[in-house]
Amino acid sequence: MRRFDSFHRHIGLSEAVLSDRLRKLTAAGVLKAVAYRKPGRRTRDEYHLTRKGWDLWPVLVALRQWGETHAVGPESPDPVLKVTHTDCGAPVHVNVQCSAEHTPLTPEGVTVRLGSGAQGLS
């Protein structure tokens, strides 16, 4: 889905709310509006994910994973969304891991410190 009408039909938001959210996502650089025109019709926009938008993919998968576990619950007979590896069909999971050892980490195994980018933040 890339067009306003498709979003409206599938998501079910009011036109005003959908328009506002698309505007905000575009202003934030998550989406970019690309003009298109069907013959005999006025120019309209399609919405394409930017690199910034694609980088949200693991965050969204992690939120879905959390929601299926804690909001829907493990007793649910079937997940709301099935996210599987296209090649083998196995479920997809997000894991936090060490970039050097590629081992899974829990919050207890992680140290968080302010980086130089935090200077001047209040």
DATALIN-V581126 format. One record per helix or strand. SS is the DSSP state (2 for helix, 1 for strand). FROM is the first residue (numbers start at 1). TO is the last residue. Records with the same first field share a line. If there is no record, write none. Layout:
BEGIN
SS=FROM-TO / FROM-TO
END
This chain:
BEGIN
1=3-3 / 31-36 / 44-49 / 84-84 / 91-91 / 97-97 / 104-104
2=4-11 / 15-27 / 51-54 / 57-73 / 107-109 / 116-118
END
